Amino acid sequence: MMHTDETVQPGKLQTASEADTTRVIVKPRFDYKSIRANADQIRTNMKNRNYTNVDVDRVIQLIDARSNSLAPIQNLRTRRKLVSDAVSKLKATLVRMKKEAGQKGESTQQSSASSPSAPLKAGDIIPGLAADIANMTEAELVQEGTRIKDELARLESEQDQILKELDQLAFKLPNDTHPMVPIGDESMANLLAHVNPSVGTLEAFREAGFVPKDHLELANQHGLIDLDTASNVTGSRFYYLLREAALMELALIQWTVSKLVSRGFTPVLPPDLARLQVIEGAGFQSRDERSLGHHIYHIQGHDTALSATAEIPLAGLYMNKILQEAELPQKLVAFNHCFRTEIGGLGVQSKGIYRVHQFSKVEMFVVCTPEQGDALHEELIQIERELFTELGLNFKVLDMPTGDLGAPAYRKVDMEALMPGRSLIVHASASAIANQANDGKKKKRAGDTEPETVAFSTRGFSVDDLGKVKPTYGEISSTSNCTDYQARRLNIRYRPSQSKSGASEAGEEIADPSAASGSATGPATRFAYTLNGTACAVPRMLVAIWEQFQQPDGTIRIPKPLQPYLMGQEVIPFLPRK
């Protein structure tokens, strides 16, 4: 039986500092010198990306306070060493003098007479000391050492508080943005390519003489999904995949993983849970404090949460590691279950399995050098294009704008597939909203249901209506270049080859000098780059395949690459209602 303090709480994400953690498993390393020098660019970048969760002015204040605290602490440490050395030498001198006096056979009275009339001072035996230390006796030096210890403890405590707040705020800063990324919301995305543009279009369905159904209607007609039972067993937005739907999930996973392994990717099955420090280190956070944790299932009473994507545990796989440059790039392909609370869904656009709390996904993840980053990002994009092209899908390739970038992404390219049945549902919803607006307040006073919650279907459309509907595309994948954003938060580094310079990043200020210093083992380490890409998000793929490949006779064509995994089955048969 699960204890009450181990229940899963949607939206209950705690920051690593708030959770009951027993130890810090990773120390972030931010380039505060660069942040200080580029404060204006950071403010502009946050504005362009709609991030309001960090006060940049406060960050700069803390950076300056940290810098101002360094000299007094270092001066006290230097003085502490001088005082400690002086005490040691004074004691050693006094011991030596007494020993020499005893060896000469002098009486205690004679020794006292031959000893200096005044107590020995530090300056008497150590040349070049500052005047105040030089004039101190052993007792005064001990007293000064105690004073320094107390003052140093106070200053270091104040510095620790500054660093703690500074690290917490720096954690929330989004990555820089590639200069080619368009500024604005998702409507400003740049179209890079449109693949198979004639497949599954509303015009094609009009010419074939039938109205396409949305994926939920298709699933009901073919016995593929059970949402009602899942809602009773688990809750809303969970589902059972049945019959060919279950086989198609397994087929998509096996086919996708096989394709990537054949291209040199290492297969990984990661855990579905991760510590909050790792989740934060991977950059999963909100754009504002109000939505913090709204996409994470936190395990109450523990510092862990269910992973929203395999990207999180894969990034954690390299946490606190130093790789050799010859080992890079490292390419991984992982299958896992993703868990997202998806609070505040988009009404009819979230119906069926388009937006759910749990789903299966195949994820690509890469660790590389900065010089390899752009080329590998393009490689991930091409892999996604090839996979979806081979399946025969109609999809667009989009360079996403600043308003759609997550915190870690320097640049993000999405693939969006045509969903013809969903196009009709979105159109019907928009029409209902417009009609209600035209009716004024009359319907609202009558207590009518809001259009977003109406169970719209495609049954109200005729073939002639299809020319009036705007096609709707839904995201099926994305790939991001995260530069060193995750690496700095999870301490993922590599050591360049001997032929390269031992310097760390230009202008970089390392919190822990050992993190980038050269040694006998080779040049100084550098922070790696990380990239990720969705090779297959199963529910969205099923939606696109079912809607694009539905046939006039009620069957659904199964893409040829998947047929071997379904025992050669070419179509999903129509199940007439009993």
C-alpha positions as CSV (number, residue, x, y, z in Angstrom):
1,M,0.0,0.0,0.0
2,M,1.3,3.5,-0.9
3,H,1.8,5.7,2.1
4,T,-0.1,9.0,2.1
5,D,3.1,11.0,2.0
6,E,4.1,9.4,-1.3
7,T,1.1,10.4,-3.4
8,V,1.6,12.0,-6.8
9,Q,0.6,15.7,-6.7
10,P,0.0,17.5,-10.0
11,G,1.3,21.0,-9.9
12,K,3.1,20.4,-6.6
13,L,6.6,20.9,-8.0
14,Q,9.0,22.2,-5.4
15,T,12.3,23.8,-6.2
16,A,15.4,21.9,-5.2
17,S,16.0,24.4,-2.4
18,E,12.5,23.9,-1.0
19,A,12.4,20.1,-1.2
20,D,13.6,17.9,1.6
21,T,16.8,16.9,-0.1
22,T,19.6,15.3,1.9
23,R,22.4,16.5,-0.3
24,V,23.3,18.7,-3.2
25,I,24.0,16.3,-6.1
26,V,25.2,18.9,-8.6
27,K,26.6,22.5,-8.3
28,P,25.7,24.8,-11.2
29,R,28.5,26.9,-12.7
30,F,27.3,30.2,-14.2
31,D,29.3,32.7,-16.1
32,Y,28.5,35.7,-13.9
33,K,31.1,37.9,-15.6
34,S,29.2,37.4,-18.9
35,I,25.8,37.9,-17.3
36,R,27.0,41.2,-15.8
37,A,28.5,42.4,-19.1
38,N,25.4,41.5,-21.1
39,A,22.6,42.6,-18.7
40,D,20.8,44.7,-21.4
41,Q,20.8,41.8,-23.9
42,I,19.4,39.5,-21.2
43,R,16.6,41.9,-20.5
44,T,15.7,42.1,-24.2
45,N,16.0,38.3,-24.6
46,M,13.6,37.7,-21.6
47,K,11.1,40.2,-23.0
48,N,11.2,38.6,-26.5
49,R,10.7,35.1,-24.9
50,N,7.9,36.3,-22.5
51,Y,9.9,35.4,-19.3
52,T,8.9,37.4,-16.3
53,N,10.1,35.1,-13.5
54,V,13.5,36.8,-12.9
55,D,14.4,40.3,-11.8
56,V,17.5,41.0,-13.8
57,D,18.3,44.1,-11.8
58,R,18.4,42.0,-8.7
59,V,20.7,39.5,-10.4
60,I,23.1,42.3,-11.2
61,Q,23.0,43.6,-7.6
62,L,23.8,40.2,-6.3
63,I,26.7,39.8,-8.8
64,D,28.1,43.1,-7.7
65,A,27.6,42.1,-4.0
66,R,29.4,38.8,-4.7
67,S,32.3,40.6,-6.4
68,N,32.6,43.1,-3.5
69,S,32.7,40.3,-1.0
70,L,35.7,38.6,-2.5
71,A,38.4,41.1,-1.5
72,P,37.5,41.5,2.2
73,I,37.3,37.7,2.6
74,Q,40.6,37.1,0.7
75,N,42.3,39.8,2.8
76,L,41.1,38.2,6.0
77,R,42.3,34.7,4.8
78,T,45.7,36.2,4.0
79,R,45.9,37.9,7.4
80,R,44.8,34.7,9.2
81,K,47.7,32.8,7.6
82,L,50.2,35.5,8.6
83,V,48.9,35.5,12.2
84,S,48.9,31.7,12.3
85,D,52.4,31.6,10.9
86,A,53.6,34.2,13.4
87,V,52.1,32.3,16.4
88,S,53.8,29.1,15.3
89,K,57.1,30.8,14.8
90,L,56.9,32.6,18.1
91,K,56.1,29.4,20.0
92,A,58.9,27.6,18.2
93,T,61.4,30.4,19.1
94,L,60.4,30.4,22.8
95,V,60.7,26.6,23.0
96,R,64.1,26.8,21.3
97,M,65.4,29.5,23.6
98,K,64.4,27.6,26.7
99,K,66.0,24.5,25.4
100,E,69.3,26.3,24.7
101,A,69.3,27.8,28.1
102,G,68.9,24.4,29.7
103,Q,71.7,23.0,27.7
104,K,74.1,25.7,29.1
105,G,73.3,24.6,32.6
106,E,72.0,27.9,33.7
107,S,69.7,28.1,36.7
108,T,66.1,29.2,36.3
109,Q,67.0,32.4,37.9
110,Q,69.9,33.0,35.5
111,S,67.7,32.1,32.5
112,S,65.1,34.6,33.6
113,A,67.9,37.2,34.0
114,S,69.2,36.5,30.5
115,S,65.7,36.5,28.9
116,P,64.5,39.8,27.3
117,S,62.8,42.0,29.8
118,A,59.9,42.6,27.4
119,P,57.7,39.8,25.9
120,L,58.9,38.5,22.5
121,K,57.0,40.1,19.6
122,A,56.3,38.7,16.1
123,G,58.5,41.4,14.4
124,D,61.5,40.3,16.5
125,I,61.8,37.1,14.6
126,I,59.8,37.6,11.3
127,P,61.0,40.5,9.1
128,G,58.7,42.3,6.8
129,L,55.4,41.9,8.7
130,A,52.8,44.7,8.7
131,A,53.4,47.0,11.7
132,D,50.3,46.0,13.6
133,I,51.1,42.3,13.4
134,A,54.8,42.9,14.0
135,N,54.1,44.5,17.4
136,M,51.9,41.7,18.7
137,T,52.9,39.2,21.3
138,E,51.9,35.6,21.2
139,A,48.9,36.2,23.4
140,E,47.8,39.2,21.2
141,L,48.3,37.1,18.1
142,V,46.1,34.4,19.4
143,Q,43.4,37.0,20.3
144,E,43.7,38.4,16.8
145,G,43.3,35.0,15.3
146,T,40.1,34.5,17.2
147,R,38.8,37.9,16.0
148,I,39.7,37.0,12.4
149,K,37.9,33.6,12.6
150,D,34.7,35.2,13.9
151,E,34.8,38.0,11.3
152,L,35.6,35.6,8.5
153,A,32.7,33.3,9.5
154,R,30.3,36.3,9.4
155,L,31.5,37.5,6.0
156,E,31.5,34.0,4.5
157,S,27.9,33.4,5.8
158,E,26.8,36.6,4.1
159,Q,28.6,35.6,0.9
160,D,26.9,32.1,1.0
161,Q,23.5,33.8,1.2
162,I,24.3,36.0,-1.7
163,L,25.5,33.0,-3.8
164,K,22.4,31.0,-2.8
165,E,20.0,33.7,-4.0
166,L,22.2,34.4,-7.0
167,D,22.3,30.7,-8.1
168,Q,18.5,30.4,-7.6
169,L,17.8,33.4,-9.9
170,A,20.4,32.5,-12.5
171,F,18.8,29.0,-12.7
172,K,15.7,30.7,-14.0
173,L,17.3,32.8,-16.7
174,P,16.4,31.4,-20.2
175,N,19.1,30.6,-22.7
176,D,20.4,33.1,-25.3
177,T,18.5,33.1,-28.6
178,H,19.9,32.3,-32.0
179,P,20.0,35.5,-34.1
180,M,17.9,33.8,-36.9
181,V,15.0,33.0,-34.6
182,P,11.9,35.1,-35.4
183,I,10.6,37.3,-32.6
184,G,7.0,36.9,-31.5
185,D,4.4,34.2,-30.8
186,E,4.0,30.9,-32.7
187,S,2.2,32.7,-35.5
188,M,5.5,34.2,-36.4
189,A,7.2,30.8,-37.1
190,N,9.2,30.6,-40.3
191,L,8.2,27.8,-42.7
192,L,11.4,25.9,-43.7
193,A,9.7,23.1,-45.7
194,H,6.4,21.5,-46.5
195,V,6.7,17.8,-47.1
196,N,4.0,15.7,-49.0
197,P,1.7,18.7,-49.2
198,S,-1.0,16.9,-51.2
199,V,-1.4,13.9,-48.8
200,G,-4.5,13.9,-46.6
201,T,-5.7,17.4,-47.6
202,L,-9.3,18.4,-47.3
203,E,-9.3,18.9,-51.1
204,A,-8.2,15.3,-51.5
205,F,-11.1,14.1,-49.4
206,R,-13.5,16.3,-51.3
207,E,-12.3,14.8,-54.6
208,A,-12.6,11.3,-53.0
209,G,-16.2,12.2,-52.1
210,F,-16.3,11.8,-48.3
211,V,-15.9,13.9,-45.2
212,P,-12.8,12.9,-43.0
213,K,-13.4,12.0,-39.4
214,D,-11.3,13.2,-36.5
215,H,-9.2,10.6,-34.7
216,L,-11.6,10.1,-31.8
217,E,-14.5,9.2,-34.1
218,L,-12.2,6.9,-36.1
219,A,-11.0,5.3,-32.8
220,N,-14.6,4.7,-31.7
221,Q,-15.5,3.2,-35.1
222,H,-12.5,0.9,-35.1
223,G,-12.4,-0.1,-31.4
224,L,-9.0,1.5,-30.9
225,I,-9.3,3.6,-27.7
226,D,-11.2,3.4,-24.5
227,L,-11.3,6.8,-22.8
228,D,-14.3,6.3,-20.6
229,T,-13.0,3.3,-18.7
230,A,-9.6,5.0,-18.4
231,S,-11.3,8.0,-16.9
232,N,-12.9,5.8,-14.2
233,V,-9.7,3.8,-13.5
234,T,-7.2,6.7,-13.5
235,G,-8.7,10.0,-14.4
236,S,-9.4,12.3,-17.3
237,R,-6.9,12.5,-20.2
238,F,-5.8,8.9,-19.7
239,Y,-6.6,6.2,-22.2
240,Y,-6.4,2.5,-23.1
241,L,-5.0,1.7,-26.6
242,L,-6.7,-1.4,-28.0
243,R,-6.2,-3.8,-30.9
244,E,-4.3,-2.2,-33.8
245,A,-3.8,1.0,-31.8
246,A,-1.7,-1.0,-29.2
247,L,0.2,-2.7,-32.0
248,M,0.8,0.5,-33.8
249,E,2.4,2.1,-30.7
250,L,4.7,-0.9,-30.4
251,A,5.4,-0.7,-34.1
252,L,6.2,3.0,-34.1
253,I,8.6,2.6,-31.1
254,Q,10.4,-0.5,-32.5
255,W,10.7,1.0,-36.0
256,T,11.9,4.4,-34.8
257,V,14.5,3.0,-32.4
258,S,15.8,0.5,-35.1
259,K,16.2,3.4,-37.6
260,L,18.2,5.4,-35.1
261,V,20.4,2.6,-33.8
262,S,21.3,1.9,-37.4
263,R,22.5,5.5,-37.6
264,G,24.8,5.1,-34.7
265,F,22.6,6.1,-31.8
266,T,23.0,4.2,-28.5
267,P,19.7,2.8,-27.2
268,V,18.8,3.7,-23.6
269,L,15.9,2.8,-21.3
270,P,16.0,5.6,-18.6
271,P,14.1,5.8,-15.3
272,D,10.7,7.6,-15.4
273,L,11.5,9.4,-12.2
274,A,14.1,12.1,-11.6
275,R,15.3,14.3,-8.7
276,L,14.1,17.9,-8.7
277,Q,17.7,19.1,-9.0
278,V,18.1,17.2,-12.3
279,I,14.7,18.4,-13.6
280,E,15.7,22.0,-12.8
281,G,19.2,21.5,-14.2
282,A,17.7,20.3,-17.5
283,G,15.9,23.7,-17.6
284,F,12.3,22.7,-17.0
285,Q,10.7,25.7,-15.4
286,S,7.9,28.2,-15.9
287,R,7.9,31.5,-17.7
288,D,6.3,33.1,-14.6
289,E,5.9,32.2,-11.0
290,R,2.2,31.6,-11.3
291,S,2.6,28.6,-13.5
292,L,5.5,27.0,-11.7
293,G,5.2,23.2,-11.6
294,H,2.0,23.1,-13.7
295,H,3.4,20.5,-16.0
296,I,5.1,18.2,-13.4
297,Y,3.8,15.4,-11.3
298,H,5.7,15.7,-8.0
299,I,6.1,12.8,-5.6
300,Q,4.9,14.4,-2.4
301,G,7.4,14.0,0.5
302,H,10.3,13.2,-1.8
303,D,12.6,15.2,-4.0
304,T,11.6,13.4,-7.1
305,A,9.0,13.8,-9.9
306,L,7.8,11.9,-12.9
307,S,9.7,12.9,-16.0
308,A,8.0,15.0,-18.6
309,T,10.4,13.7,-21.2
310,A,13.4,11.3,-21.5
311,E,15.5,14.4,-22.1
312,I,15.6,14.9,-18.3
313,P,17.1,11.6,-17.2
314,L,19.3,11.5,-20.3
315,A,20.8,14.9,-19.4
316,G,21.2,13.5,-15.8
317,L,23.2,10.5,-17.2
318,Y,26.1,12.9,-17.9
319,M,25.7,15.0,-14.7
320,N,29.1,15.7,-13.0
321,K,31.0,13.9,-15.7
322,I,34.1,14.9,-17.7
323,L,34.3,13.4,-21.2
324,Q,37.2,13.3,-23.5
325,E,36.8,15.3,-26.8
326,A,37.5,12.1,-28.7
327,E,34.4,10.6,-27.2
328,L,32.1,13.3,-28.6
329,P,29.5,13.5,-30.0
330,Q,27.6,11.0,-27.8
331,K,24.2,10.2,-29.5
332,L,21.5,8.4,-27.5
333,V,18.0,7.2,-28.4
334,A,15.7,6.5,-25.5
335,F,12.1,5.2,-25.0
336,N,10.2,6.3,-21.9
337,H,6.8,7.2,-20.6
338,C,6.2,11.0,-20.3
339,F,3.9,12.5,-17.6
340,R,2.5,16.0,-17.8
341,T,-0.3,17.5,-15.9
342,E,-1.3,19.7,-18.9
343,I,-3.3,22.1,-16.6
344,G,-5.4,24.6,-18.6
345,G,-5.9,22.6,-21.8
346,L,-7.2,24.1,-25.0
347,G,-10.8,22.8,-25.1
348,V,-11.8,20.9,-28.2
349,Q,-8.2,21.1,-29.5
350,S,-7.2,18.8,-26.6
351,K,-9.9,16.1,-27.2
352,G,-9.1,12.4,-27.6
353,I,-5.4,11.6,-27.3
354,Y,-4.0,14.8,-28.7
355,R,-3.2,16.2,-25.3
356,V,-2.9,13.6,-22.5
357,H,-1.3,13.1,-19.1
358,Q,0.8,10.1,-20.0
359,F,2.3,9.0,-23.3
360,S,5.1,7.0,-24.9
361,K,7.9,8.8,-26.7
362,V,11.2,8.0,-28.4
363,E,13.7,10.8,-27.8
364,M,17.1,11.6,-29.3
365,F,19.7,13.2,-27.1
366,V,23.2,14.4,-28.0
367,V,26.2,15.7,-26.1
368,C,28.9,17.4,-28.2
369,T,31.5,20.1,-28.4
370,P,30.3,23.7,-29.2
371,E,31.9,23.4,-32.6
372,Q,29.7,20.4,-33.4
373,G,26.4,21.9,-32.2
374,D,25.0,23.5,-35.3
375,A,25.8,20.5,-37.6
376,L,24.3,18.1,-35.2
377,H,21.1,20.2,-34.8
378,E,20.7,20.0,-38.5
379,E,21.3,16.2,-38.4
380,L,18.5,15.7,-35.9
381,I,16.2,17.8,-38.0
382,Q,17.0,15.7,-41.1
383,I,16.4,12.5,-39.2
384,E,13.0,13.7,-38.1
385,R,12.2,14.7,-41.7
386,E,13.3,11.3,-43.0
387,L,11.2,9.4,-40.5
388,F,8.0,11.3,-41.1
389,T,8.6,11.3,-44.9
390,E,9.1,7.5,-44.9
391,L,5.7,7.2,-43.1
392,G,4.2,9.2,-45.9
393,L,2.9,12.1,-43.7
394,N,1.9,15.6,-44.8
395,F,3.9,17.9,-42.5
396,K,5.6,21.2,-42.1
397,V,9.0,22.1,-40.8
398,L,9.0,25.3,-38.8
399,D,11.7,27.5,-37.2
400,M,9.9,28.4,-34.0
401,P,9.9,32.0,-32.7
402,T,11.0,33.4,-29.3
403,G,7.6,33.1,-27.7
404,D,7.6,29.3,-28.2
405,L,11.1,28.5,-27.0
406,G,11.5,26.7,-23.7
407,A,14.1,28.0,-21.3
408,P,17.0,25.7,-22.4
409,A,16.5,26.1,-26.2
410,Y,18.8,28.4,-28.2
411,R,17.0,27.4,-31.3
412,K,14.0,25.0,-31.9
413,V,12.6,23.5,-35.0
414,D,9.1,21.9,-34.9
415,M,7.4,19.4,-37.2
416,E,3.6,19.9,-37.5
417,A,1.5,17.3,-39.3
418,L,-1.8,17.9,-41.1
419,M,-4.8,16.6,-39.1
420,P,-7.8,16.9,-41.5
421,G,-10.5,15.6,-39.1
422,R,-9.2,17.9,-36.3
423,S,-9.4,20.8,-38.8
424,L,-13.2,20.3,-39.0
425,I,-13.5,20.1,-35.2
426,V,-11.5,23.3,-34.8
427,H,-13.6,25.0,-37.5
428,A,-16.8,23.9,-35.9
429,S,-15.7,25.2,-32.5
430,A,-14.6,28.6,-33.9
431,S,-18.0,28.9,-35.7
432,A,-19.9,28.1,-32.5
433,I,-17.9,30.7,-30.5
434,A,-18.5,33.3,-33.2
435,N,-22.3,32.5,-33.3
436,Q,-22.5,32.8,-29.5
437,A,-20.7,36.1,-29.6
438,N,-23.2,37.3,-32.2
439,D,-26.1,36.2,-30.0
440,G,-24.8,38.5,-27.2
441,K,-25.5,37.6,-23.6
442,K,-28.8,35.9,-24.2
443,K,-27.4,32.3,-24.3
444,K,-25.2,32.9,-21.3
445,R,-28.2,34.0,-19.2
446,A,-29.9,30.8,-20.3
447,G,-27.0,28.8,-18.9
448,D,-25.9,27.3,-22.2
449,T,-22.8,25.2,-22.4
450,E,-19.6,27.0,-23.5
451,P,-18.7,26.0,-27.1
452,E,-15.2,24.8,-25.9
453,T,-16.8,21.9,-24.0
454,V,-19.3,20.8,-26.7
455,A,-18.7,17.3,-28.1
456,F,-18.2,18.5,-31.7
457,S,-18.0,15.9,-34.5
458,T,-17.5,16.0,-38.2
459,R,-21.0,14.7,-38.9
460,G,-22.4,18.1,-39.5
461,F,-20.2,18.7,-42.5
462,S,-20.9,17.9,-46.1
463,V,-18.3,17.3,-48.9
464,D,-19.0,20.8,-50.2
465,D,-18.2,22.4,-46.8
466,L,-14.6,21.1,-47.0
467,G,-13.5,24.0,-49.2
468,K,-14.5,26.5,-46.5
469,V,-12.3,24.9,-43.7
470,K,-8.8,26.1,-42.9
471,P,-6.4,23.1,-42.5
472,T,-5.1,22.6,-39.0
473,Y,-1.6,21.2,-38.3
474,G,-0.6,19.8,-34.9
475,E,2.9,19.5,-33.5
476,I,4.3,16.0,-33.7
477,S,8.0,16.7,-32.8
478,S,10.6,19.3,-32.1
479,T,14.3,19.4,-31.9
480,S,16.4,22.0,-29.9
481,N,20.0,23.1,-29.6
482,C,20.4,23.9,-25.9
483,T,24.1,25.0,-26.2
484,D,25.8,24.8,-22.8
485,Y,22.6,25.8,-20.9
486,Q,22.0,22.3,-19.4
487,A,25.7,21.5,-19.1
488,R,26.3,24.5,-16.8
489,R,23.4,23.5,-14.6
490,L,24.3,19.8,-14.5
491,N,28.1,20.2,-14.7
492,I,28.6,18.3,-18.0
493,R,32.1,18.9,-19.3
494,Y,34.7,17.6,-21.7
495,R,38.5,17.9,-22.0
496,P,39.7,19.1,-25.3
497,S,42.4,17.2,-27.2
498,Q,46.0,18.0,-26.4
499,S,46.4,19.9,-29.6
500,K,43.9,22.5,-28.5
501,S,44.2,25.5,-26.2
502,G,43.8,24.8,-22.5
503,A,41.8,28.0,-22.0
504,S,38.2,27.7,-20.9
505,E,35.4,29.7,-22.5
506,A,36.5,33.3,-23.4
507,G,35.8,35.7,-20.5
508,E,34.4,32.9,-18.4
509,E,34.4,33.1,-14.6
510,I,34.4,29.7,-13.0
511,A,32.9,29.4,-9.5
512,D,35.1,26.3,-8.8
513,P,38.6,26.9,-10.2
514,S,39.1,23.1,-10.4
515,A,36.2,22.9,-12.9
516,A,38.2,24.4,-15.7
517,S,41.9,24.4,-14.7
518,G,44.4,22.5,-16.7
519,S,46.3,19.6,-15.1
520,A,48.9,17.0,-15.8
521,T,46.1,14.9,-17.4
522,G,45.4,17.4,-20.2
523,P,44.1,20.9,-21.2
524,A,41.4,22.7,-19.2
525,T,37.9,21.4,-19.4
526,R,35.0,23.1,-21.2
527,F,31.2,22.9,-20.9
528,A,29.6,20.6,-23.5
529,Y,26.6,21.4,-25.7
530,T,23.4,19.3,-25.5
531,L,20.7,18.8,-28.1
532,N,17.5,16.9,-28.1
533,G,14.8,15.9,-30.6
534,T,11.5,14.0,-30.6
535,A,11.8,11.0,-32.9
536,C,8.3,9.8,-32.1
537,A,5.6,11.0,-29.8
538,V,3.1,8.2,-30.1
539,P,-0.3,9.7,-29.5
540,R,0.3,12.6,-31.9
541,M,1.6,10.2,-34.5
542,L,-1.5,8.0,-34.2
543,V,-3.7,11.1,-34.6
544,A,-1.8,12.2,-37.8
545,I,-1.7,8.7,-39.3
546,W,-5.3,7.8,-38.7
547,E,-6.7,11.1,-39.9
548,Q,-4.5,11.4,-43.0
549,F,-4.8,7.7,-44.1
550,Q,-8.5,7.1,-43.6
551,Q,-10.2,5.5,-46.6
552,P,-13.7,5.9,-48.2
553,D,-14.6,2.4,-47.2
554,G,-14.1,3.2,-43.5
555,T,-10.7,1.5,-43.2
556,I,-7.4,3.2,-42.2
557,R,-4.3,2.5,-44.2
558,I,-1.3,1.4,-42.1
559,P,2.0,3.0,-43.3
560,K,4.2,0.4,-45.1
561,P,7.2,0.7,-42.7
562,L,4.9,-0.3,-39.8
563,Q,3.2,-3.2,-41.6
564,P,5.8,-5.8,-40.7
565,Y,5.3,-5.1,-37.0
566,L,1.6,-5.8,-37.4
567,M,2.1,-9.2,-39.0
568,G,1.8,-7.8,-42.5
569,Q,-1.6,-6.1,-41.9
570,E,-2.2,-3.3,-44.4
571,V,-5.4,-1.7,-43.1
572,I,-7.3,-1.2,-39.8
573,P,-10.8,-2.7,-40.6
574,F,-14.0,-0.8,-39.9
575,L,-16.0,-2.3,-37.0
576,P,-19.7,-1.8,-37.6
577,R,-21.6,-0.8,-34.5
578,K,-23.6,-3.6,-32.9
